[in-house]
């Protein structure tokens, strides 16, 4: 009992307690009883392993007010030293969410302030439990992010605010020199939001069948993919290789402990082994970087699948190793007639001789243009209106002094190939060498086969260029390796 007018009392055991007050004066007394007035649950008491003291308070350092998710506690500065406000000041938050936080500090000098949450409820604080910092300021505000998964949920754990002079340590149990530490409570609840499924592919047109998918689902823990070709995956961000051409519908089912969601995109992926991929686009304006590979694809600034832009004036130079001509082979060409043009110059810039200016929908020079040196320059000009498909071309090196065979004289099959391909010719040709280049023109292998079969089993899947040198000239083919 107590005879104080406004007593403070510490209960040492858990339980529910009645409280009686007797008031009296010289003329009588009166009693009042409050049944079950106080409930004490000492099992919820948070006991820290450290209570950092203020070693030598000075200069106004410390915490004046802390505001966070229902907690709003004004206090003295560091002159009070360590303060435990964990009983009765409880913030309730959810995994994976973000919350505003505000801390007012002693205004005489800037402070470094750090906030910790004892996620594993062991009474200690480590750097992995540091969740917020405000540096070199006397007024801290920002956003505190709760991790998506924490080890202890639906249980009160300790939240610690530490403030000291700029540069002092950020350990949760570090002795404070001039400022102070305050403790509060926080309960983290699990995120019970059901998942939302979503994703994007890296390409919708694939030339080699390989497509990577980026998972944009939220609140999901497990995934199941249907790629539209009888194949599935449970990876979060899978890469899938289609073995056949066609259009494929892709769907994703996302789940967690609280629900299921699915999404499907019909005919999302188009696989076409003959499509033009790995294409370099002309610059919309200005001058593009010089292209020096011996093989490649070039298109207008809109690329092979989109129209070119209006008001363009961009140029591109192809300069291959000395001893080679540059050969352009057009597969598509459509410019607005007599309004938009493609200029082609026989040299490294626009001061070189003009090979021709081309407009309309006829392939330039019948589809093939060859330089007289080792460089060629293209310039695309368009006006302010119209939507036209532009051009797509393949460029290659044509060795000086070696004629290119006509296309119907020599071919390779099967294409796409798995382990090998065959060289087919209608006439008796002595094959001198077979060179294999990757899709940026780097030599991968060169051999002198004594038969018409060429082994490619060692090559990764992808697109390659094949140069077959014969006694009567050279043949250039494109190979898809599966």
C-alpha positions as CSV (number, residue, x, y, z in Angstrom):
1,X,0.0,0.0,0.0
2,X,0.9,3.7,-0.2
3,X,-0.1,6.8,1.6
4,X,1.2,9.1,-1.3
5,X,-1.4,11.2,-3.0
6,X,-0.2,10.1,-6.5
7,X,1.8,6.9,-6.0
8,X,3.9,4.9,-8.4
9,X,4.0,1.1,-7.7
10,X,6.0,-1.7,-9.4
11,X,4.3,-5.1,-9.6
12,X,6.7,-8.0,-9.4
13,X,4.3,-10.8,-10.6
14,X,2.0,-11.2,-13.5
15,X,-1.7,-11.1,-12.7
16,X,-4.9,-9.0,-12.5
17,X,-5.2,-6.7,-9.6
18,X,-8.0,-4.7,-7.8
19,X,-7.1,-1.2,-6.6
20,X,-8.7,0.5,-3.6
21,X,-8.4,4.1,-2.7
22,X,-9.3,5.5,0.8
23,X,-9.6,9.2,1.1
24,X,-10.2,10.9,4.4
25,X,-10.2,14.3,6.2
26,X,-11.1,15.5,9.7
27,X,-14.7,14.9,9.1
28,X,-14.7,11.4,7.7
29,X,-13.5,9.0,5.0
30,X,-14.6,7.4,1.8
31,X,-13.5,4.2,-0.1
32,X,-13.6,3.3,-3.8
33,X,-12.8,0.0,-5.3
34,X,-11.8,-0.6,-9.0
35,X,-12.1,-4.4,-9.7
36,X,-9.5,-5.8,-12.1
37,X,-8.1,-2.3,-12.5
38,X,-4.5,-3.5,-13.4
39,X,-3.4,-6.4,-15.6
40,X,0.3,-7.2,-15.5
41,X,2.0,-9.5,-18.0
42,X,5.7,-9.7,-17.2
43,X,6.2,-12.3,-20.0
44,X,5.9,-9.4,-22.5
45,X,8.6,-7.4,-20.8
46,X,11.4,-6.6,-23.1
47,X,14.8,-7.0,-21.5
48,X,17.7,-5.6,-23.4
49,X,21.2,-7.1,-23.1
50,X,22.6,-3.6,-23.0
51,X,21.4,-0.1,-21.8
52,X,24.0,2.3,-23.2
53,X,24.6,5.1,-20.8
54,X,25.5,8.7,-21.7
55,X,29.1,9.0,-20.8
56,X,29.4,12.8,-20.7
57,X,26.3,14.8,-21.8
58,X,27.2,18.0,-23.5
59,X,26.1,20.7,-25.8
60,X,22.4,19.9,-26.2
61,X,22.9,16.5,-27.9
62,X,20.1,13.9,-27.6
63,X,16.5,13.1,-28.5
64,X,13.7,15.6,-28.0
65,X,10.8,13.8,-29.7
66,X,10.3,10.5,-31.5
67,X,7.3,9.9,-33.9
68,X,6.6,6.6,-35.6
69,X,3.4,4.7,-36.3
70,X,1.4,5.8,-33.3
71,X,4.3,6.5,-31.1
72,X,4.8,10.2,-30.3
73,X,7.0,10.7,-27.2
74,X,8.6,14.1,-26.3
75,X,11.5,13.9,-23.8
76,X,14.4,15.8,-22.4
77,X,17.7,15.7,-24.3
78,X,20.7,13.6,-23.4
79,X,20.9,14.9,-19.9
80,X,18.4,12.1,-19.0
81,X,20.7,9.4,-20.4
82,X,19.2,6.1,-21.5
83,X,15.4,6.0,-21.5
84,X,13.2,2.9,-21.8
85,X,9.8,3.8,-23.2
86,X,9.2,0.2,-24.5
87,X,6.3,-0.4,-22.1
88,X,3.2,1.3,-23.5
89,X,4.7,2.8,-26.6
90,X,4.2,0.2,-29.3
91,X,4.3,0.6,-33.1
92,X,2.4,-1.9,-35.3
93,X,3.7,-2.5,-38.8
94,X,3.6,-5.1,-41.6
95,X,6.4,-7.0,-43.3
96,X,7.5,-5.5,-46.6
97,X,5.9,-2.1,-46.0
98,X,7.4,1.4,-45.5
99,X,6.5,4.0,-42.9
100,X,7.3,7.6,-42.2
101,X,9.6,8.4,-39.3
102,X,10.5,11.7,-37.6
103,X,13.0,12.4,-34.9
104,X,13.7,15.8,-33.3
105,X,17.1,16.3,-31.9
106,X,19.1,18.8,-29.8
107,X,19.3,21.8,-32.0
108,X,22.6,23.2,-30.7
109,X,24.7,20.8,-32.9
110,X,24.0,18.3,-35.7
111,X,23.7,14.6,-34.7
112,X,24.2,11.2,-36.2
113,X,21.0,9.2,-35.5
114,X,20.5,5.4,-36.0
115,X,17.4,3.2,-35.6
116,X,17.6,-0.5,-34.8
117,X,14.9,-3.2,-34.6
118,X,15.7,-6.4,-32.6
119,X,14.3,-8.7,-35.3
120,X,15.3,-11.9,-33.7
121,X,14.2,-10.7,-30.2
122,X,17.5,-11.7,-28.5
123,X,17.8,-8.4,-26.6
124,X,20.9,-7.5,-28.6
125,X,21.4,-5.2,-31.7
126,X,23.7,-5.8,-34.6
127,X,24.3,-4.0,-37.9
128,X,22.0,-6.4,-39.7
129,X,19.2,-4.9,-37.5
130,X,20.0,-1.3,-38.4
131,X,17.0,0.0,-40.4
132,X,17.3,3.7,-40.6
133,X,20.0,6.4,-40.3
134,X,19.9,10.2,-40.3
135,X,23.3,11.8,-40.5
136,X,24.7,15.2,-39.6
137,X,21.4,16.8,-38.8
138,X,19.3,18.0,-35.9
139,X,16.0,17.1,-37.5
140,X,15.5,13.6,-39.0
141,X,12.7,12.6,-41.2
142,X,12.4,9.9,-43.8
143,X,11.0,6.4,-44.5
144,X,11.7,3.3,-42.5
145,X,11.4,0.1,-44.6
146,X,10.4,-3.2,-42.9
147,X,12.0,-6.2,-44.5
148,X,9.8,-8.6,-46.5
149,X,10.5,-11.4,-44.1
150,X,11.5,-11.2,-40.4
151,X,12.3,-14.1,-38.0
152,X,9.8,-13.0,-35.3
153,X,6.3,-11.8,-36.1
154,X,3.2,-10.9,-34.0
155,X,5.5,-10.4,-30.9
156,X,6.7,-7.2,-29.3
157,X,10.3,-6.6,-29.9
158,X,12.5,-3.7,-29.0
159,X,13.0,-0.6,-31.3
160,X,16.1,1.4,-30.4
161,X,16.9,5.0,-31.3
162,X,20.5,6.1,-30.9
163,X,21.7,9.7,-31.3
164,X,25.2,11.1,-30.7
165,X,27.7,13.6,-32.1
166,X,28.6,13.3,-35.9
167,X,30.9,10.3,-36.5
168,X,30.3,8.4,-33.4
169,X,29.6,4.6,-33.8
170,X,26.4,3.1,-35.2
171,X,26.4,0.0,-33.0
172,X,23.2,-0.6,-31.0
173,X,25.1,-1.2,-27.8
174,X,27.8,1.4,-28.3
175,X,28.3,3.7,-25.2
176,X,27.0,7.1,-26.1
177,X,29.4,9.9,-25.5
178,X,27.3,13.1,-25.6
179,X,23.8,12.1,-26.7
180,X,21.5,9.3,-25.7
181,X,19.6,6.1,-26.4
182,X,15.8,5.6,-26.2
183,X,14.0,2.3,-26.5
184,X,10.4,1.6,-27.8
185,X,8.4,-1.4,-28.8
186,X,7.3,-2.6,-32.2
187,X,5.1,-5.5,-33.4
188,X,5.7,-6.7,-36.9
189,X,2.8,-8.6,-38.5
190,X,3.1,-10.9,-41.5
191,X,2.0,-9.6,-44.9
192,X,-1.3,-11.4,-45.6
193,X,-1.7,-9.7,-49.0
194,X,-2.6,-12.2,-51.7
195,X,-0.2,-12.3,-54.7
196,X,-0.5,-10.4,-58.0
197,X,1.0,-12.1,-61.0
198,X,2.8,-10.2,-63.8
199,X,5.8,-10.6,-66.0
200,X,7.6,-9.4,-69.1
201,X,9.8,-11.2,-71.7
202,X,13.1,-9.8,-72.8
203,X,11.9,-10.2,-76.5
204,X,8.6,-11.1,-78.1
205,X,10.3,-12.0,-81.4
206,X,13.0,-14.7,-81.1
207,X,15.3,-15.8,-83.8
208,X,17.0,-18.6,-81.9
209,X,14.1,-19.6,-79.6
210,X,15.7,-18.3,-76.4
211,X,13.5,-16.1,-74.3
212,X,14.1,-14.8,-70.7
213,X,11.2,-13.8,-68.5
214,X,11.3,-11.2,-65.7
215,X,8.9,-11.8,-62.9
216,X,7.0,-8.6,-61.8
217,X,4.7,-10.4,-59.4
218,X,4.1,-8.9,-56.0
219,X,3.7,-10.7,-52.6
220,X,4.3,-14.1,-54.2
221,X,6.5,-16.9,-52.8
222,X,6.0,-19.6,-55.4
223,X,5.7,-19.5,-59.2
224,X,4.6,-21.9,-62.0
225,X,5.1,-21.0,-65.6
226,X,3.5,-22.4,-68.8
227,X,5.5,-21.5,-71.9
228,X,2.9,-22.7,-74.4
229,X,4.9,-25.6,-75.8
230,X,4.1,-28.2,-73.2
231,X,7.1,-27.0,-71.1
232,X,6.9,-25.5,-67.6
233,X,9.1,-24.0,-64.9
234,X,9.0,-23.2,-61.2
235,X,11.9,-20.7,-61.4
236,X,11.2,-17.1,-60.4
237,X,12.8,-15.6,-63.5
238,X,13.2,-18.5,-66.0
239,X,14.9,-18.6,-69.4
240,X,13.3,-20.9,-71.9
241,X,14.4,-22.2,-75.3
242,X,11.7,-23.0,-77.8
243,X,12.7,-25.8,-80.2
244,X,10.2,-25.0,-82.9
245,X,8.8,-22.0,-84.7
246,X,5.4,-20.5,-84.0
247,X,3.4,-18.3,-81.7
248,X,3.2,-19.2,-78.0
249,X,0.9,-18.2,-75.2
250,X,2.7,-17.8,-71.9
251,X,1.1,-17.8,-68.5
252,X,2.2,-17.5,-64.9
253,X,0.6,-18.7,-61.7
254,X,1.8,-16.9,-58.5
255,X,1.0,-18.1,-55.0
256,X,1.6,-17.4,-51.4
257,X,0.1,-18.6,-48.1
258,X,-2.8,-16.2,-48.6
259,X,-3.9,-16.7,-52.2
260,X,-3.3,-17.5,-55.9
261,X,-3.2,-15.2,-59.0
262,X,-2.5,-16.0,-62.6
263,X,-1.9,-14.0,-65.8
264,X,-1.7,-15.1,-69.4
265,X,-0.6,-13.3,-72.6
266,X,-2.0,-14.9,-75.7
267,X,0.5,-15.4,-78.6
268,X,3.1,-13.4,-76.7
269,X,6.2,-15.0,-78.1
270,X,6.9,-15.4,-81.8
271,X,9.7,-17.8,-82.7
272,X,11.0,-17.4,-86.3
273,X,14.4,-18.8,-87.1
274,X,14.5,-16.8,-90.3
275,X,13.7,-13.5,-88.7
276,X,16.2,-10.7,-88.6
277,X,17.6,-10.2,-85.1
278,X,20.7,-8.7,-83.6
279,X,20.1,-5.8,-85.9
280,X,22.0,-2.5,-85.5
281,X,19.7,0.6,-86.1
282,X,20.8,3.7,-87.8
283,X,21.0,6.8,-85.6
284,X,17.9,9.0,-85.8
285,X,20.2,12.0,-86.1
286,X,23.9,12.5,-86.1
287,X,26.7,10.0,-86.8
288,X,26.7,6.5,-85.5
289,X,29.8,4.6,-84.3
290,X,31.8,3.1,-87.1
291,X,30.9,-0.6,-87.6
292,X,34.0,-2.7,-88.2
293,X,32.8,-6.3,-88.1
294,X,32.8,-8.3,-91.3
295,X,29.2,-9.4,-90.9
296,X,26.0,-7.9,-89.5
297,X,22.6,-6.5,-90.0
298,X,21.7,-2.8,-90.3
299,X,18.2,-1.2,-90.4
300,X,16.7,2.2,-90.3
301,X,16.4,4.0,-86.9
302,X,13.1,2.2,-86.2
303,X,14.6,-1.2,-86.5
304,X,13.4,-4.2,-88.5
305,X,10.0,-4.3,-86.9
306,X,9.0,-0.6,-86.6
307,X,8.7,2.3,-89.0
308,X,11.5,4.8,-89.2
309,X,11.1,8.2,-87.4
310,X,10.1,11.5,-88.9
311,X,12.6,14.4,-89.2
312,X,15.7,12.1,-89.3
313,X,19.1,12.9,-90.6
314,X,21.4,10.2,-89.4
315,X,24.4,8.5,-91.0
316,X,26.3,5.3,-90.5
317,X,29.7,4.1,-91.8
318,X,30.8,0.5,-92.2
319,X,34.5,0.1,-92.4
320,X,35.9,-3.5,-92.7
321,X,39.5,-4.7,-92.6
322,X,41.7,-3.7,-95.5
323,X,41.7,-6.2,-98.4
324,X,37.9,-6.4,-98.4
325,X,35.0,-4.7,-100.1
326,X,31.8,-4.0,-98.3
327,X,28.8,-5.7,-99.8
328,X,25.2,-4.6,-98.8
329,X,22.4,-7.0,-99.5
330,X,18.9,-5.5,-98.9
331,X,16.0,-7.7,-97.9
332,X,13.5,-4.8,-97.3
333,X,13.2,-1.3,-98.6
334,X,10.3,1.1,-98.4
335,X,10.8,4.9,-98.1
336,X,8.2,7.6,-98.8
337,X,8.5,8.2,-102.5
338,X,10.5,11.4,-103.3
339,X,10.2,12.7,-99.7
340,X,12.4,10.3,-97.7
341,X,15.7,9.0,-99.0
342,X,18.6,6.7,-98.3
343,X,21.9,8.0,-99.6
344,X,24.8,5.6,-100.0
345,X,28.4,6.9,-100.4
346,X,31.4,4.9,-101.6
347,X,33.7,5.7,-98.7
348,X,34.1,6.6,-95.0
349,X,31.9,9.7,-94.9
350,X,29.5,11.8,-96.9
351,X,32.2,13.5,-98.9
352,X,32.9,10.2,-100.7
353,X,31.5,9.6,-104.1
354,X,27.7,9.1,-104.1
355,X,26.8,5.6,-105.2
356,X,23.1,6.5,-105.3
357,X,20.1,8.0,-103.6
358,X,17.1,5.7,-103.1
359,X,13.4,6.2,-102.4
360,X,10.2,4.3,-102.9
361,X,9.9,0.5,-102.5
362,X,12.4,-0.9,-105.0
363,X,15.4,-2.6,-103.6
364,X,18.5,-0.3,-104.2
365,X,20.4,-1.5,-107.3
366,X,18.4,-4.6,-107.4
367,X,19.2,-5.5,-103.8
368,X,23.0,-5.6,-103.8
369,X,25.5,-2.8,-103.6
370,X,29.3,-3.3,-103.3
371,X,31.9,-0.6,-102.4
372,X,35.1,-0.1,-104.3
373,X,37.1,0.1,-101.1
374,X,36.8,-1.1,-97.5
375,X,34.2,1.4,-96.3
376,X,30.8,2.6,-97.2
377,X,28.5,5.2,-95.6
378,X,24.7,5.4,-95.5
379,X,22.6,8.5,-94.7
380,X,18.9,8.4,-93.9
381,X,16.8,11.5,-94.5
382,X,13.0,11.8,-93.7
383,X,10.5,14.6,-93.6
384,X,8.0,15.5,-90.9
385,X,5.1,13.1,-91.8
386,X,4.4,9.5,-92.9
387,X,4.9,6.0,-91.5
388,X,7.0,3.7,-93.7
389,X,8.9,0.5,-92.9
390,X,12.4,1.7,-94.1
391,X,15.1,-0.8,-94.8
392,X,16.9,-3.9,-93.6
393,X,20.2,-5.0,-95.0
394,X,22.9,-7.5,-94.3
395,X,26.5,-6.4,-94.8
396,X,29.5,-8.6,-95.3
397,X,33.2,-8.6,-96.3
398,X,33.9,-9.4,-99.9
399,X,37.7,-10.2,-100.2
400,X,39.4,-8.3,-102.9
401,X,40.1,-10.4,-106.0
402,X,37.6,-13.2,-105.0
403,X,34.3,-13.3,-106.7
404,X,31.2,-14.3,-104.8
405,X,29.4,-17.4,-106.1
406,X,25.9,-17.1,-107.3
407,X,23.5,-18.1,-104.6
408,X,22.0,-21.1,-106.5
409,X,25.4,-22.8,-107.0
410,X,26.1,-23.7,-103.3
411,X,24.0,-24.1,-100.2
412,X,24.1,-25.7,-96.7
413,X,21.6,-27.9,-95.0
414,X,20.0,-28.7,-92.6
415,X,19.5,-25.1,-91.4
416,X,18.9,-24.8,-88.5
417,X,21.5,-27.5,-87.7
418,X,22.1,-29.5,-84.5
419,X,25.5,-31.3,-84.7
420,X,26.6,-30.8,-88.3
421,X,25.6,-29.4,-91.7
422,X,26.3,-30.5,-95.3
423,X,27.6,-28.5,-98.2
424,X,25.4,-29.0,-101.3
425,X,26.5,-28.0,-104.8
426,X,25.2,-28.7,-108.3
427,X,28.6,-28.6,-109.9
428,X,32.0,-30.1,-109.1
429,X,33.7,-27.6,-106.8
430,X,36.9,-28.0,-104.8
431,X,36.3,-26.6,-101.3
432,X,39.4,-24.8,-100.0
433,X,38.2,-23.8,-96.6
434,X,35.1,-23.3,-94.4
435,X,35.2,-20.4,-92.0
436,X,32.7,-19.9,-89.2
437,X,32.1,-16.4,-87.7
438,X,29.9,-15.4,-84.8
439,X,27.1,-12.8,-85.2
440,X,29.5,-9.9,-84.6
441,X,32.0,-11.1,-87.2
442,X,34.6,-12.8,-85.0
443,X,36.3,-15.8,-86.5
444,X,35.3,-18.9,-84.5
445,X,36.8,-21.7,-86.6
446,X,38.4,-22.4,-90.0
447,X,39.0,-25.8,-91.5
448,X,39.8,-27.5,-94.8
449,X,37.3,-30.3,-94.9
450,X,37.9,-33.3,-97.1
451,X,34.2,-34.0,-97.4
452,X,30.9,-32.1,-97.5
453,X,30.1,-32.6,-93.8
454,X,31.0,-29.9,-91.3
455,X,30.9,-30.6,-87.6
456,X,29.3,-27.8,-85.5
457,X,28.4,-29.9,-82.4
458,X,30.8,-27.8,-80.3
459,X,29.1,-24.5,-81.0
460,X,26.7,-23.0,-78.6
461,X,23.2,-22.3,-79.9
462,X,22.9,-19.1,-81.8
463,X,23.4,-17.4,-85.2
464,X,26.6,-17.8,-87.3
465,X,28.0,-16.8,-90.6
466,X,29.6,-19.4,-92.8
467,X,32.1,-18.5,-95.6
468,X,32.9,-21.4,-98.0
469,X,36.0,-20.6,-100.1
470,X,36.1,-22.7,-103.3
471,X,38.3,-22.8,-106.4
472,X,35.8,-20.7,-108.3
473,X,34.8,-18.1,-105.6
474,X,33.3,-17.7,-102.2
475,X,29.9,-18.4,-100.8
476,X,28.4,-16.8,-97.7
477,X,25.6,-18.4,-95.8
478,X,23.8,-17.8,-92.5
479,X,23.6,-20.8,-90.1
480,X,21.3,-21.2,-87.1
481,X,22.8,-23.6,-84.5
482,X,20.3,-25.2,-82.2
